[in-house]
């Protein structure tokens, strides 16, 4: 039997298949022509599944899908998109966020976006999170979500219910039934199984977000251990015995079985680096950085104005000046600036009551950059290691394999 994890991130998607021993036996990757177009996500979903070797598809036991947190759009009753997708960092729902009497739900939150859709697409049949829609395409079951994706849409993850105040807001008719990540939704839609030549008994499980999937891949179980996802954006997750929240700092906690994942997501990250350098240039220049000495530059690297964490300021301007003539020094300053953001992020979580930081595991594309990891370890003051498994798709495949039992049970 085999287990498939599908990770839909900012720029593309990955597939990972595990066997019973949780060894990766197949991996693939594809990129979107347009990251904000659901039609391309669907195309990549089918493409990734079709390219899995036939013998694996025929014996696929379960799958799960993760998607970017806070990415929503509206569809008709046949699941066809009728609106643009508002990505995780889309801040157009400013007016709607002001209608929510809760500072945790700013313009980029799923809840503010749902209100925006209610105003602009009131006749839509569904309002989906990214992972929910992709799962619905495979099962033909709409109106379902998981409590990781639903958190930023207002779901109370302590009481495991939609609060009454959320139910009174516009768009409440789109309220989804929320499942635990890994909970079985059901088998493939028969026509879809036939179309994709997949085991018709394959179980589709409720998914998660891409950053939590990366945490799952690292296999962390002890409070005080953390995962920093070094992808297009910078995402911090610290395993904590206490739930911590602070809207002013962009801090929130995901339920993780009996424990909590305290964290936040900065708009800084690899996406900033790619504005200036190719992947190859980043790799070459990084090897020339003297990590034993500071760069002397005080940057706050952002791709555009606006930050979510460790400060929640939609108007915060990028600071990447002055730019030295030496590209090695410039890259050093950018990496150091992002490491400081990470350092302040973990300090904020601990100040709010999360368990003290013991160790950080790195995942995502930037995890392989040795210079960046050395800079981060110096600033964080704790061991920084590359996670054994760094891809979110691996974590989602683990979720498909173990179901709800992957999360610590109290």
Secondary structure, 3 states (H helix, E strand, C coil): CEEEEEEECCCEEEEEEECCCCCEEEEEEEECCCCCCHHHHHHHHHHHHHCCCHHHHHCEEEEEEEECCCCEEEECCCCCECCCCECCCCCCCHHHHHCCCCCCCCCCCHHHHHHHHHHHCCCCCEEEEHHHHHHHHHHCCCCEEECCCCHHHCEECCCCEECHHHHCCCCHHHCCEEECCCCEEEECCHHHHHHHCCCCCCEEEEEEEHHHHHHHHHCCCCCCEEEEEECCCEEEEEEECCCCCEHHHCEEEEEECCEEEEEEEECCCHHHHCCCCCHHHHHHHHCCCCCCCCCCCCCECCCCCCECCCCCECCCCCECCCCCCCHHHHHHHHHHHHHHHHHHHHHHHHHCCCCCCCEEEEECHHHHCHHHHHHHHHHHCCEEEECCCCCHHHHHHHHHHHHHHHCCCC
